[in-house]
Amino acid sequence: MRAVGWEVVIGMEVHVQPTTRTKMFCGCAIAPLNAPPNSHTCPVCLGLPGVLPVINKAAVEACLKTAVALNCEIPRHTKFDRKNYMYPDLPKGYQISQYDLPMSHDGHLEVGERRVRIRRVHLEEDTGKLVHAGDRLHKAWESFVDLNRAGVPLMEIVSEPDIRSAEEARDYAVALRTLLRTVGASEADMEKGQLRAEPNISVRRTGTTELGVKTELKNINSFRNLYRAIDFEVKRQIEALESGHDVVQETRGWSDAEQRTFSQRTKEFAEDYRYFPEPDLPPLELDPAWIEELRRALPELPEARRVRLVSQYALPLHDASLIAAERELADLFEGAVRAGADAKPAANWIIGEVAPGGSVPTINQLADVVKLVTSGSITRDQGREVLAESIRSQRSAGELVAERGFAQVSDESELEAIVREVIATNAKAAADYQAGKKQALGALMADLKKKAPNANPKMANEILQKLLQ
Ligand SMILES: [Zn+2]
């Protein structure tokens, strides 16, 4: 939404579960989603006294790869801190996180035309989960604690408030997911809770620089809901301010059922977590040679791929941005071109027919249809139908074209006969064209399409102009 007179200011806090076999500070395996409660726990992640945490090197490596890919600075010294607070899903009474010496800081991510600055990327551990049960009738309520997730590694990626719309916030999260998958740091599947985005949102009058009061959104579990929740929140804040009310600084949740945000917790007082250095973990010394090695081993990043799609295939920047934003689409595009499809039509097909959330064709399915349409064997509409059907039934494009009798008439002598007939029955339009009224060609082509709907329109047009000269 673009509200006249208002500027939207969004910063994003994203928690990502790096791909590791075990938890952040103990040897417990990461529990699958359907694991029985508390089946993946040990004295360390249960927070029993007298046990010592050990840093998971794979998590550190995933965090550093992400930080390097986000153009962050990596300091030599980093450490872990205790963030103290009391909640039943946190039996230790503190969460191990990073406070004043994070693993990385000051990077950026290009999202379309916007450069979003990254404030920091650091490592911490997840908390447990509360499961509420009981029935309203007997007023018997019970809550259970499942600590399978306690101690699961999390990377926290914090952006500066550089995002200006709900669309950009969604694009930022998608770009982050593509980057994380590309470097192999995380599967970043939002539905599985491996990527959790918490946008903070405020609005201000256009032309002012002071930040407005912000709200923070939680429990968003898809890119679509991320867009919807922010869009709703922006409208809500603008309506409140325009009708003379204040925006309250608070945490708000998103209700999928009601399609609205709702107040969860007001932040009248700044929380005081009394951070202090984790005494059971040594500060980490990051060897610059190791960082350099990680940097050199990075695969081609989405931003570099976007630039290459422009230079190697002469794609417009806009097309390249859309395609490079998702690795699956970029692989599909380059595969189809290798399979013989022309680059620009292949890009058009991906952007127009594949991108908006539908099923994705295989490389050969796409390449076959693009080739048939580009060569004029079938029309674009027919190509659309063939592509959809070949995805559905896994049958080849050639087979479907033959079955439906879609093949266009592209035989030159056959077309010439049709064109001669069109000229004969439209003598006036033909004479007009020859006298210089170029638009008379439209009437001739319209009649041709009526007489021979299957005629290859590009070839027929050429023959028509040739015969009229
Ligand atoms: Zn454990």
Residues whose N, C-alpha, C, O or C-beta is under 5 A from the ligand:
A	BS01	ZN	C26 G27 C28 T41 C42 V44 C45
